[in-house]
């Protein structure tokens, strides 16, 4: 399901819950600044008010998602490999599937997701306003965004880095060949600042031109107005795949000059929702480490004697004397990992389905025990 604007079904209700939570949290903070005598008085004379405030402060987006029966996932519709619309008008791609991972974990239904297409400049505004519940849109986790956008970033789904794409007949084989070049980037992204910093570091005098939309960069690039196009390597790879003869006419240079951890983000101050989304993502990583796939999850669940796997899948542990199923108090169903793998797949499956066909290697996005840095905390 796709939407460019928030639906009328949930946002008003969901926004009101978020406002209540923020207001209540502020009230609790101010109450904490009172003297001990004032706190005692409040507890004695206004117990009903205090109790009500605590209850309201516990309201989470997780509650409103469950009440609405769907997750509103901020995404996009035109980045090959990550999120595009197919002929049926459905979102497909790596990011799209992680939206479904969250829905499968929280609601037990991977299809219970409303894809909300966002322009780059609108990503954090949509999150702050309550127009979306979670942002899953190839967005880099940075200190400034974490600190100033009221966003809490979670487990990265893809570790990337910034690169440069040039025409194959340009005569450019490395960044050092680009002295005085015009480099085109997307406005309002980390690539804009990174390109300027790399130009300064290498003393290459780049003219960095920024554009509001990817299509405008493409037009400028094809018109010869840009010597290079800089963005995340994964994005350049995806965009190149959609060009006629792209692989022959466009070259992505081998140098990578930034760290770009692409991660989901939720609104600050909502621990329950952040934990739910975070552990949904982590479950795909742990499932791959266990060797559990969408094809074998049922047979493993019914036949394995591995206690760790049984607990991970929310299955009963034989001879456990009542402690049959592990509930780690994450506000998720005990079988959330099973639902994720069964309905969407493990991390490796999602990667292979959407990114491998583009020619992207796993690299850093391999498991920790296979040369990468993907690592899930213990599920116990």
Secondary structure as the mmCIF struct_conf table of DSSP 4:
data_model
#
loop_
_struct_conf.conf_type_id
_struct_conf.id
_struct_conf.beg_label_comp_id
_struct_conf.beg_label_asym_id
_struct_conf.beg_label_seq_id
_struct_conf.end_label_comp_id
_struct_conf.end_label_asym_id
_struct_conf.end_label_seq_id
STRN STRN1 UNK A 2 UNK A 3
BEND BEND1 UNK A 4 UNK A 5
TURN_TY1_P TURN_TY1_P1 UNK A 8 UNK A 10
HELX_RH_AL_P HELX_RH_AL_P1 UNK A 11 UNK A 32
TURN_TY1_P TURN_TY1_P2 UNK A 33 UNK A 33
BEND BEND2 UNK A 34 UNK A 34
HELX_RH_AL_P HELX_RH_AL_P2 UNK A 36 UNK A 45
HELX_RH_AL_P HELX_RH_AL_P3 UNK A 47 UNK A 57
TURN_TY1_P TURN_TY1_P3 UNK A 58 UNK A 58
HELX_RH_AL_P HELX_RH_AL_P4 UNK A 61 UNK A 68
TURN_TY1_P TURN_TY1_P4 UNK A 69 UNK A 69
BEND BEND3 UNK A 70 UNK A 70
STRN STRN2 UNK A 71 UNK A 75
BEND BEND4 UNK A 77 UNK A 77
STRN STRN3 UNK A 78 UNK A 79
TURN_TY1_P TURN_TY1_P5 UNK A 80 UNK A 82
STRN STRN4 UNK A 83 UNK A 85
TURN_TY1_P TURN_TY1_P6 UNK A 87 UNK A 88
BEND BEND5 UNK A 89 UNK A 89
STRN STRN5 UNK A 91 UNK A 92
BEND BEND6 UNK A 93 UNK A 93
HELX_RH_AL_P HELX_RH_AL_P5 UNK A 94 UNK A 107
BEND BEND7 UNK A 108 UNK A 108
TURN_TY1_P TURN_TY1_P7 UNK A 110 UNK A 111
STRN STRN6 UNK A 113 UNK A 117
HELX_RH_3T_P HELX_RH_3T_P1 UNK A 120 UNK A 122
HELX_RH_AL_P HELX_RH_AL_P6 UNK A 123 UNK A 129
TURN_TY1_P TURN_TY1_P8 UNK A 130 UNK A 130
BEND BEND8 UNK A 131 UNK A 131
BEND BEND9 UNK A 133 UNK A 133
STRN STRN7 UNK A 134 UNK A 135
BEND BEND10 UNK A 137 UNK A 138
STRN STRN8 UNK A 140 UNK A 140
HELX_RH_AL_P HELX_RH_AL_P7 UNK A 143 UNK A 148
BEND BEND11 UNK A 149 UNK A 150
STRN STRN9 UNK A 151 UNK A 160
STRN STRN10 UNK A 162 UNK A 167
TURN_TY1_P TURN_TY1_P9 UNK A 168 UNK A 169
BEND BEND12 UNK A 170 UNK A 170
BEND BEND13 UNK A 174 UNK A 174
HELX_RH_3T_P HELX_RH_3T_P2 UNK A 175 UNK A 177
TURN_TY1_P TURN_TY1_P10 UNK A 179 UNK A 180
STRN STRN11 UNK A 182 UNK A 186
TURN_TY1_P TURN_TY1_P11 UNK A 187 UNK A 188
BEND BEND14 UNK A 189 UNK A 189
HELX_RH_AL_P HELX_RH_AL_P8 UNK A 190 UNK A 202
TURN_TY1_P TURN_TY1_P12 UNK A 203 UNK A 203
STRN STRN12 UNK A 207 UNK A 211
BEND BEND15 UNK A 212 UNK A 213
HELX_RH_AL_P HELX_RH_AL_P9 UNK A 214 UNK A 222
TURN_TY1_P TURN_TY1_P13 UNK A 223 UNK A 224
BEND BEND16 UNK A 227 UNK A 227
STRN STRN13 UNK A 228 UNK A 232
HELX_RH_AL_P HELX_RH_AL_P10 UNK A 233 UNK A 241
TURN_TY1_P TURN_TY1_P14 UNK A 242 UNK A 242
BEND BEND17 UNK A 243 UNK A 243
TURN_TY1_P TURN_TY1_P15 UNK A 244 UNK A 245
HELX_RH_AL_P HELX_RH_AL_P11 UNK A 246 UNK A 249
STRN STRN14 UNK A 250 UNK A 252
BEND BEND18 UNK A 254 UNK A 254
BEND BEND19 UNK A 258 UNK A 258
STRN STRN15 UNK A 260 UNK A 267
TURN_TY1_P TURN_TY1_P16 UNK A 268 UNK A 269
HELX_RH_AL_P HELX_RH_AL_P12 UNK A 271 UNK A 290
TURN_TY1_P TURN_TY1_P17 UNK A 291 UNK A 291
TURN_TY1_P TURN_TY1_P18 UNK A 294 UNK A 296
HELX_RH_AL_P HELX_RH_AL_P13 UNK A 297 UNK A 303
HELX_RH_AL_P HELX_RH_AL_P14 UNK A 307 UNK A 312
TURN_TY1_P TURN_TY1_P19 UNK A 313 UNK A 314
HELX_LH_PP_P HELX_LH_PP_P1 UNK A 315 UNK A 317
TURN_TY1_P TURN_TY1_P20 UNK A 318 UNK A 319
TURN_TY1_P TURN_TY1_P21 UNK A 321 UNK A 322
BEND BEND20 UNK A 325 UNK A 325
BEND BEND21 UNK A 329 UNK A 332
TURN_TY1_P TURN_TY1_P22 UNK A 334 UNK A 335
HELX_RH_AL_P HELX_RH_AL_P15 UNK A 336 UNK A 343
TURN_TY1_P TURN_TY1_P23 UNK A 344 UNK A 344
HELX_RH_AL_P HELX_RH_AL_P16 UNK A 347 UNK A 354
TURN_TY1_P TURN_TY1_P24 UNK A 355 UNK A 355
HELX_RH_3T_P HELX_RH_3T_P3 UNK A 356 UNK A 358
TURN_TY1_P TURN_TY1_P25 UNK A 359 UNK A 359
HELX_RH_3T_P HELX_RH_3T_P4 UNK A 363 UNK A 365
BEND BEND22 UNK A 366 UNK A 366
STRN STRN16 UNK A 367 UNK A 367
HELX_RH_3T_P HELX_RH_3T_P5 UNK A 368 UNK A 370
TURN_TY1_P TURN_TY1_P26 UNK A 371 UNK A 371
BEND BEND23 UNK A 372 UNK A 372
STRN STRN17 UNK A 374 UNK A 374
HELX_LH_PP_P HELX_LH_PP_P2 UNK A 376 UNK A 378
#
